[in-house]
Every structure is written in structure tokens, then in C-alpha cells.
Amino acid sequence: VGKLEIKPLKEGKKLAIISLATSERWKPESGDWQEKTYWHRVAVFAPAKVALIESAVQKGTRLRLVGQIRPGSWEDERGQTRYAVEFVVTGIGEVEILARGKPKAEGEPAAADADASGKPAKGSRKRAA
């Protein structure tokens, strides 16, 4: 997880917007490892999943997500049509925390099930299905 934003919606509901990185790594014939990172926008709508993200996810957290890939378009300030693909997690999707990120700053909720290294305690993966 890179950037994490929680936005209020109508009727007290919330939306979680996550900037999520995926990477691929390979070793070509030259022998030097190469790596390419891709950034994805993830929108989470389901209340239980947003609550889990809000309480336990921070920059550096590793997630497993199940959802849908949705294309979208909009018009920018110059009148040009822009296109993007977004990963969307709704009520039928899943959010599972695989590994914790950096500890949250003072005053933010701490993850009770993480050990001193910031890694989840054995068998403590959190899920919102």
C-alpha cells in the first residue's frame, strides 16, 4: 500500500481509496536482476472492508484483494477524455492483510495483533469477506 484515503459518502458510508503497487522481477541473460513496479488505484466500498482498512492498513501493508477490474473515463480540465482502469472491491469481494507496514504514528490506532517487528503475529491475518 502506498497512499490511503478514506472519503465520506452519503448516509454516513465511507469509501477507501488505496494506491497499491505490484512488482515483477526477472533476471535477463545479462545476469542483472530487473524490476518493474506498477501502481493501481483500488476503490473499496463495502462497509466492513472499509472499517478493516481504516483501522489496520497503513503505508507498506501487504494486501490480498478479490474484486473487479473496471475501466473508466472522464474529461479533464482541458476538455480531453482520460481513461483509467480501477480495481473495485464491493460486498462480494475480499480484503485480507498479509503483512503489516510501518508502525502508525503516535495518536493513530495501533495494530493489536502485530509483534514488535510490525509483522502480524502467527495466525493473525485479518480478513473482511
N, C-alpha and C positions, 0 to 999 in steps of 0.2 A: 504494500500500500504506500502510495506517495501522499497526495493531498486528500483530505477527508473533509467533507462539508455536510452539515445537517441543515436542511431547509424546512421551514414550517409550510404546511399546506392548509387547505380549508378544513374546517371541523376538527382542529386540533391534531390532525395527522402530520407525519413528518416524512421527508424524503432524504435518503442518504446518497450523496454523490461521491464516488471514490475514483481516484486516479490510480490505476493498477498497472504494474509493469509485468511483462512476461519477457523472458530471455531465451535465446537459443545459443548454444556454444558448440563449436566444431573445430577440428584440427585438420586443416588442409595439408596437401602434400609438402608444403613449405616447412611444416613442423611447428609453426607458431599457432597457439590457440587463438581463435577469433570469437568474438561475442557480439551479438546484436540484441538490443533491447527495444521492445515495442511498448508504447503506453496506450492504455484503453480507458475509456470513460465507462463507469459502471453506475447504473441508477438502481437503487433498491427502494421498493415501495411498500412491501409487506411490513406492518407494524412490529411484529415480533422480531423480524430480521433487522429492522432499523434500530430497535431497542438494544439488541445484541451489539451491533456495530457501534452505537453511541457509547455504550458502557465498556466495551472491551477491545475495540480496534483503535490502533494508532499507527503513525508512520512506521513502516518497517514490518508490520504484521503480515504474515503469510496466510492467504485465504484459499479455500476451495469453494468455488461458486457453481451453482447449477441454475441456468436461466435461459434467456433467449437473446439472440443477436438481432437487433432491429436497425435497419437503415433509416436515416432521416435527412431532411433538408430544411434550410432556412435562408432568408435573404439577409445579407449583411448590410452595414451602414452605407456601402457604396452601391447597393442595389444588385450585387452579384449573388447568384444562388450558390450556396455552400452545401457540401454533403459530408455526412459523418456516419459512422456505424457505432452503435451504442449497445452495451451488454446490459440487459434488464433482468432484475430478479423480482418476481412478483410472489404472490402467496403460494404458488406451486413450486417455486424454486427452492434452493438451499444456500445457506451461508455457513461455512464451517471454518473455525480458526485452527490453523495448522501449527503456527509458531508465533510467539509474541514479538512485537517490535521493541523499540527503545522504551524504557520506563517513562510514564507520563510525568509531566512537570508537577511540582507541588501544587496542591489545590485541586487537581484533577482526580477522578476516581481511579483507584489502583486495581489491578487485576489480582484478586484474592487467590487465584489458583496458579499463579506463576511462582517459580522458585527464584532464588537470589540472582540468577543469571538472566532472568527475564523470560526463560523458556517455560512452557506450560509444564506443570507437574505431571508425572506419569499418569496416563489415563484421564487427563483433564480437558480434552478437546471440547470446546463449546460449539453447539450446533443450534441453528434455528431452522427447522424444516417446515 
